[in-house]
């Protein structure tokens, strides 16, 4: 319970005990859930108690019957309990097998109405309703201000007060109509079952035709898939050959590049050797000039360098 406190008002809000109606209900043809050993025992015991009370002409509350069932369940021996447990296991196996074979819906909308077959026989009226329909118009003329409820009370009272021969006429007519209704219902059920069997046979034949057509379509699809796989395999082989050719071309390009690099490296080494030789020649020439200058200074003679007679390669 939720209590709201304010300065002027104290409100108690209790949750509603009624749940909103569900939009779905269990399907009529869905498998019934298995019952426990106690539920099976309770159903059988309640039937026995009701039969005994009917024979004795007594009326007992449902709660008292439930207490008797509970006490009888507690007084059962172990062997008797095993018998009910075996029945419960059998019912559970039945439920599980029906689950595996059931293909319909488990829940349906609650507002859906079952459409009656127009060819089905109509249920006859009971004796009192036949009497009521025959007397209501005249009673309405005699009592123009009476409501339908008041007219129904008048009809019920007059039916109870009527003589037995008068009532037997309506009762016999109702029994006759009821017997005809049962016969017509039996014939209608046989026709409906026959038409259902024919419809099932037609559905099976149509299913076989659809299976054959699907099988044919499957074979054609398999052939198309096989051709597609062959084309893909051929394309893969072509791609593999192209990849091998591309790899060979790459190897040739790699070898050519290595050869070019080796040639360039040899040319560079040759140029370095020539440069070193030129530098050594220049150094030798400079040393010779320095030696001549020193000798001239020591002898006091003019110095003349035969530059024109020397041939020195330019290292650059």
Secondary structure, DSSP 8 states (H G I E B T S, - for coil): -EEEE-SS-EEEE---SS----SEEE-TTS------HHHHHHHHHHHHHHHHHHHHT----HHHHHHHHHHHHHT--HHHHHHHHHHHHHHHHHHHHHHHH--S-SEEETT------TTS------HHHHHHHHHHHHHHHH-TT--HHHHHHHHHHHHHHS-HHHHHHHHHHHHHHHHHHHHHHHHHHHHHHHHHHHHHHHHHHHHHHHHHHHHHHHHHHHHHHHHHHHHHHHHHHHHHHHHHHHHHHHHHHHHHHHHHHHHHHHHHHHHHHHHHHHHHHHHHHHHHHHHHHHHHHHHT------TTT-------
